Amino acid sequence: MDWKKDLGAQDSKYYEWFNIFAAFAVLGSLLTQRPLFLLFAGVIFTFVAASKMYDKRVGKKLYIRNERTSVRLFPNNEEKISIRFQNESFLPIINGELSFKLEDNVQLDNYEGVLVQGEKKYYVPLSIIGKGETELSLSVKAIKRGVARVKAIQYVFPHFINFRTIGLYYRRYYQTEIIVYPKPIPVKGLQETYFNTIGDQRTNISPYEDILNPIGTRDYTSSDPFHRIHWKASVRKQSLQTKVLEKTRDNTWIFIINISASSRLGNTYFTNNIENLLSYVTFVCHFATKMGIPFEIHLNTQRGKKLFSGQGKEHLKSALELLAKVSNQNTLVPFQHLLYKIDHQINRQQTVILFGELPDEARIYTAKWTRKGLNVFRVVEHENGATIESTSKVGDGLEHIQ
């Protein structure tokens, strides 16, 4: 059964009292020889039996359609979600009240929620028809970044016969989620930067070639390296042939996001500026997608910490979902540990863009990457907005991109 049923703590005693009254009525009928008392006892026994049968069967064939569903919104956008109830019993449920919780990053139109510890509890009147489907349509407005899920679903309604309250508590995990993306905040100074390095982007002029993707052959010359000889083509043409490889470049942007801050004692905690920080990342993701630039994301958290390189609208959607799901419930990883891992994977001539606090330990890696030929930038927040600035100068000096 999908529901846990609550008939009340005094349910058994409630029926016991009726049975006692019925027993006294039977006894009174026998002592006084009056059949009216026996009729009264029969009515009570019928009432108790029907009530217990209703208790046993109600909610037993009530189901919630629970397909995996994701609703994606930006702040201030609205969308409708539906909770569909399938009642396979012929017994309707009248004048009930459905309650559930939602995170406070969204709100329901036409219903006032009660805020408790970052969640709002809503109460919605609901009657469910017998032998059919009842759909509850709710208009949801996105307020701020985050993920909201319908949880703690309860349905309370009056008993059809004795009008006592019955509670049904949904046992299953309801799979509808509402993903609210970060609101993009402009970053000044963004401009497209391409670098010639090994990767997936084809070009006619580049000092780098894809050794796994030859596009033809040509006659061998004495300056060609031995491993470039195409032996099958050489046998076919009866003369040495050299592989012609496709020119490639990689203009991938690597976003490294530090969502932590450090106290004077060296303790690490979630930065208070996390919402603005993720909004800047969102803006740069939109920009990269618009310009056709592949990008990847790295976060200093244990879960949901990486998005592999890609491009296009689907990749942008994955990036925004990753950013939406960042929560202070995640476990932080020291930023220098994240940089250490990236340092062993990074290719030369890629573009690195850093977001968030840049501790002294991190500057060791930014200087190293600059010496290797990478262009390293940092998004810096000022009073009049955020700008992207180069970290190529020694120390704290930053060169603004014009």
C-alpha positions in Angstrom: 0.0 0.0 0.0 1.3 3.4 -1.0 -0.3 5.1 2.1 0.1 4.7 5.8 -3.3 5.0 7.4 -4.0 6.8 10.7 -7.4 6.1 12.2 -6.7 7.9 15.5 -5.1 6.8 18.7 -8.6 6.1 20.3 -10.0 4.1 17.4 -10.4 0.8 19.1 -11.9 2.3 22.2 -14.3 4.3 20.1 -15.8 1.1 18.7 -15.7 -0.7 22.1 -18.1 1.9 23.6 -20.6 1.3 20.8 -20.3 -2.5 21.3 -20.9 -2.1 25.0 -24.0 0.0 24.3 -25.2 -2.6 21.8 -24.6 -5.4 24.4 -26.7 -3.5 27.0 -29.4 -3.0 24.5 -29.5 -6.8 23.8 -29.6 -7.5 27.5 -32.4 -4.9 28.0 -34.4 -6.5 25.3 -34.1 -9.9 26.9 -35.0 -8.6 30.4 -37.9 -6.4 29.3 -39.1 -8.5 26.3 -39.1 -5.3 24.2 -37.9 -5.9 20.6 -37.2 -2.1 20.2 -34.0 -2.5 22.2 -33.0 -5.4 20.0 -33.6 -3.2 16.9 -31.4 -0.5 18.5 -28.6 -3.0 19.1 -28.8 -4.2 15.5 -28.5 -0.7 14.2 -25.4 -0.2 16.4 -23.8 -3.5 15.3 -24.4 -2.5 11.7 -23.0 0.9 12.2 -19.8 -0.5 13.8 -19.4 -3.2 11.1 -19.8 -0.8 8.2 -17.5 1.7 9.8 -14.8 -0.9 10.3 -15.2 -2.1 6.8 -14.8 1.4 5.5 -11.7 1.9 7.7 -10.1 -1.2 6.2 -10.8 -0.4 2.6 -10.5 3.4 2.3 -7.3 4.4 0.7 -6.3 0.8 -0.2 -6.8 1.4 -3.9 -5.8 5.1 -3.9 -2.6 5.9 -5.9 -0.7 8.9 -7.0 0.7 9.0 -10.5 4.4 9.3 -9.8 6.4 9.6 -13.0 9.9 11.2 -12.8 9.3 14.9 -13.8 11.5 17.9 -13.8 10.2 21.5 -14.2 12.8 24.0 -15.0 12.4 27.7 -14.3 14.3 31.0 -14.0 13.4 33.3 -11.0 10.0 35.0 -11.4 8.8 32.5 -14.0 5.7 30.5 -13.4 4.6 27.0 -14.4 1.8 24.6 -13.6 2.4 21.2 -12.0 -0.2 18.5 -11.5 -0.7 15.9 -8.8 -2.9 13.1 -10.2 -4.8 10.7 -7.9 -6.1 7.4 -9.2 -8.9 5.9 -7.1 -9.8 2.4 -8.1 -12.3 2.0 -5.4 -16.0 2.9 -6.0 -15.9 4.9 -2.7 -15.4 8.6 -3.2 -13.5 10.7 -0.6 -15.4 14.0 0.1 -14.3 17.3 1.7 -10.7 16.2 2.3 -7.6 18.4 2.8 -4.2 17.6 1.1 -1.1 19.0 2.8 2.5 18.8 1.6 5.8 20.7 2.0 7.8 22.6 -0.6 11.2 24.4 -0.3 10.8 28.2 0.1 12.6 28.9 -3.2 9.2 28.5 -4.9 5.7 29.5 -3.9 2.2 28.5 -4.9 -0.3 31.0 -6.3 -3.6 31.2 -4.5 -2.4 29.3 -1.4 -0.6 30.7 1.6 2.1 28.4 3.0 3.3 28.2 6.6 7.0 28.6 6.7 8.9 26.2 8.9 12.7 25.8 8.8 13.2 26.8 5.2 10.1 24.9 3.9 6.5 25.9 3.4 3.6 23.7 4.3 0.5 24.1 2.1 -3.0 23.0 2.8 -5.3 22.4 -0.3 -9.0 21.4 -0.2 -9.5 18.2 -2.2 -12.2 15.7 -2.9 -11.5 12.5 -4.8 -14.0 10.8 -7.1 -14.6 7.0 -7.0 -13.5 4.8 -9.9 -11.6 7.5 -11.7 -8.7 10.1 -11.8 -8.7 13.4 -9.9 -6.1 16.0 -11.0 -4.9 18.7 -8.7 -3.4 21.6 -10.7 -1.0 24.0 -8.9 0.6 27.2 -10.3 4.2 27.4 -9.1 6.2 30.6 -9.1 10.0 30.5 -8.9 11.5 32.8 -6.3 15.2 32.0 -6.1 17.8 29.4 -7.1 17.5 25.9 -5.8 15.6 22.6 -6.1 12.1 22.2 -4.7 10.3 18.8 -4.2 6.8 18.0 -3.1 7.3 16.0 0.1 5.5 14.9 3.3 2.2 14.4 1.4 -0.7 13.9 3.7 -4.4 13.6 3.0 -6.9 14.1 5.8 -10.7 13.6 5.3 -13.8 12.8 7.3 -15.0 9.2 7.7 -17.8 8.6 5.3 -20.0 6.9 8.0 -19.0 8.1 11.4 -17.4 11.5 10.4 -14.2 10.9 12.4 -11.0 12.1 10.9 -8.9 9.7 8.8 -5.3 10.5 7.8 -3.4 9.0 4.9 0.4 9.6 4.8 2.2 9.0 1.5 5.0 6.5 1.9 6.8 6.9 -1.4 9.3 9.5 -2.7 7.4 11.8 -5.0 9.5 12.2 -8.1 8.5 15.6 -9.3 11.2 18.3 -8.9 11.2 22.0 -9.6 14.6 23.3 -10.6 15.1 27.0 -10.4 18.1 28.2 -12.3 20.4 31.0 -11.0 19.5 34.4 -12.4 22.2 35.6 -14.8 24.1 38.7 -13.6 26.2 40.4 -16.3 30.0 40.1 -16.2 31.8 43.0 -17.9 34.8 42.5 -20.1 33.9 39.1 -21.6 35.4 38.5 -25.0 35.9 35.4 -27.1 39.4 34.0 -26.9 40.6 31.1 -29.0 43.9 29.2 -28.6 45.5 26.7 -30.9 46.0 23.5 -28.9 45.1 19.8 -29.3 41.3 19.4 -29.0 38.1 19.0 -30.9 37.8 22.2 -32.8 38.7 21.9 -36.5 40.7 24.6 -38.2 42.8 25.1 -41.3 45.8 26.8 -39.6 47.2 25.2 -36.4 50.5 23.8 -35.3 48.7 20.9 -33.7 47.2 17.9 -35.4 44.8 15.0 -34.5 46.9 11.9 -34.9 43.9 9.6 -34.7 42.0 11.3 -37.5 44.0 11.3 -40.8 42.2 13.0 -43.7 44.5 11.7 -46.5 48.0 11.0 -47.7 50.8 12.7 -49.7 54.2 11.6 -51.1 56.8 11.0 -48.5 59.7 13.6 -48.0 62.9 13.1 -46.1 61.8 15.5 -43.4 58.7 13.5 -42.5 59.0 11.4 -39.3 59.0 7.7 -39.7 55.9 7.1 -37.6 53.8 9.3 -40.0 54.2 6.8 -42.9 50.9 5.2 -44.1 52.0 1.7 -44.8 48.9 0.4 -46.5 48.7 3.4 -48.8 52.4 3.0 -49.6 51.9 -0.6 -50.6 48.9 0.3 -52.7 50.8 3.1 -54.6 54.2 1.4 -54.6 55.8 4.5 -53.1 56.1 5.8 -49.5 53.1 7.8 -48.4 52.8 10.2 -45.4 49.6 10.6 -43.4 48.0 14.1 -43.7 46.4 14.8 -40.3 43.5 17.1 -39.5 44.4 20.5 -37.9 42.7 21.0 -34.6 42.4 23.5 -31.8 40.8 23.6 -28.3 39.2 26.8 -27.2 37.6 25.2 -24.1 36.8 27.4 -21.2 37.4 25.8 -17.8 35.3 27.4 -15.0 36.7 26.8 -11.5 34.3 27.8 -8.8 35.3 28.3 -5.2 32.0 28.5 -3.2 33.9 28.5 0.1 35.4 31.3 2.2 38.0 31.2 5.0 38.0 32.8 8.4 41.0 34.3 10.1 41.5 31.1 11.9 41.6 29.1 8.7 38.1 27.6 9.1 36.2 26.9 5.8 32.5 27.7 5.3 30.1 28.4 2.5 30.6 32.0 1.2 27.8 34.4 1.9 28.1 35.6 -1.7 27.2 32.2 -3.2 24.1 33.5 -5.0 25.9 36.3 -6.9 28.8 33.9 -7.6 26.6 31.3 -9.3 24.7 34.1 -11.1 28.0 35.2 -12.7 28.8 31.7 -13.7 25.4 31.4 -15.3 26.0 34.6 -17.3 29.3 33.3 -18.6 27.8 29.9 -19.4 25.1 31.7 -21.6 27.9 33.7 -23.3 30.0 30.7 -24.0 27.0 28.8 -25.5 26.0 31.8 -27.6 29.6 32.0 -29.0 29.9 28.3 -29.6 32.7 27.9 -27.0 33.0 24.5 -25.2 33.2 24.8 -21.4 33.5 22.6 -18.3 32.7 23.3 -14.7 34.6 22.4 -11.5 33.2 23.0 -8.0 35.0 22.4 -4.7 32.2 20.1 -3.3 32.2 16.3 -2.9 28.9 15.8 -4.7 27.8 17.4 -8.0 31.3 18.8 -8.4 32.0 18.5 -12.1 30.5 19.0 -15.5 32.7 17.6 -18.4 33.5 19.6 -21.4 30.7 20.2 -24.0 28.7 22.8 -25.8 25.3 23.6 -27.1 21.9 24.1 -25.5 21.7 20.7 -23.9 25.1 21.2 -22.3 24.0 24.6 -21.0 20.9 23.0 -19.5 23.2 20.5 -17.7 25.3 23.3 -16.4 22.4 25.3 -15.1 21.0 22.3 -13.3 24.4 21.7 -11.7 24.5 25.3 -10.5 20.8 25.1 -9.3 21.6 22.0 -7.1 24.5 23.6 -5.2 23.4 23.6 -1.6 25.0 24.3 1.8 24.2 20.7 2.5 27.1 19.7 0.2 30.4 18.9 1.8 33.1 21.4 0.9 36.5 20.3 -0.4 39.6 22.6 0.2 40.0 24.7 -2.9 43.7 23.9 -3.3 42.8 20.2 -3.4 40.5 20.9 -6.4 43.2 22.9 -8.1 45.7 20.1 -7.6 43.5 17.6 -9.4 42.8 20.0 -12.2 46.5 20.7 -12.6 47.1 17.0 -13.5 44.3 17.1 -16.2 44.6 20.4 -17.8 45.8 20.9 -21.4 48.0 23.8 -22.4 46.6 26.8 -24.1 43.1 26.3 -22.6 41.3 29.2 -20.9 40.8 29.1 -17.2 38.2 31.4 -15.5 38.1 31.5 -11.7 35.1 32.4 -9.6 35.1 33.2 -5.9 37.7 33.8 -3.3 41.3 33.2 -4.5 43.5 32.2 -1.5 47.2 32.5 -1.5 47.6 28.7 -2.0 45.6 29.0 -5.3 48.0 31.6 -6.8 50.7 29.0 -7.0 48.6 27.2 -9.6 47.5 30.3 -11.5 51.1 31.4 -11.9 52.1 27.9 -13.0 49.3 27.7 -15.6 50.2 31.1 -16.9 53.8 30.0 -17.4 52.6 26.9 -19.3 50.8 29.2 -21.8 47.2 29.1 -20.4 45.3 32.3 -20.2 44.0 32.6 -16.6 41.2 35.0 -15.7 39.2 35.7 -12.6 35.7 37.2 -12.2 36.0 40.0 -9.6 33.1 41.7 -8.0 33.1 45.5 -7.6 30.6 48.0 -6.3 29.4 48.7 -9.8 29.3 45.1 -10.9 31.5 42.2 -11.8 34.4 42.2 -14.4 36.6 39.5 -15.8 40.3 40.2 -15.2 43.6 38.6 -16.0 45.7 37.0 -13.2 48.8 37.1 -15.4 50.5 39.8 -13.4 52.6 38.8 -10.4 51.0 39.1 -6.9 47.6 40.7 -6.6 47.9 42.9 -9.7 45.1 42.2 -12.2 44.9 43.3 -15.8 41.4 44.2 -17.0 40.4 42.8 -20.3 39.4 45.6 -22.6 
